[in-house]
Amino acid sequence: MATITEHQTLELHNLFTFRGLIAKEEIPEIEKELEQAINLAGAKRESCTIKAVHGLLYGKYDIELIIPINKKIEDTEKFTYKETIKILNALMAKCKGNPADVDTTLLELEKYIAVNKLLPTSVAYQVVTSMDEADTDNSEMVIYIGVSANIL
């Protein structure tokens, strides 16, 4: 079960990103290509990949893969550098377990949003804060979803 907190901020800097319509099985290969492009540019990964699913179309995900890096680098044909992503007034759900089991936490967030009559302003950004390679069930993740501060 996740711990959900309101009025949080997600702020990320120096990001190398991919946005596209791909099958779930393609995600590891795209992550590998992102990593190679970062290394070729002389930069270094700063933390785990952040994922944001913008939609689902014909069995493929409209997904954004975001890797925080240590410096600004040039865009490539396939990947884009973003200086900052900032989400204000976000719900934040902290959970522990295998990152592949994120759907349970997303359902908890959806229920929380419905019960509290909140209006989402962003997709869910899935941030792995601690990855235990030996036992992925011991990993920790935080999910942010921006919500409107308006009371309607």
Buried (B, 14 or more C-beta within 10 A) or exposed (E): EBEBEEEBEBEBEBBBBBBEBBEEEBBEEBBEBBBEBBEEBEBEBBEBBBBBBBEEEEEBBBBBBBBBBEEBBEEBEEBBBBEEBEBBBBBBBBBBBEBEEBEEBBEBBEEBBEEEEBEBBBBBBBBBEEBEEEEBEEBBBBBBBBBEEEEE
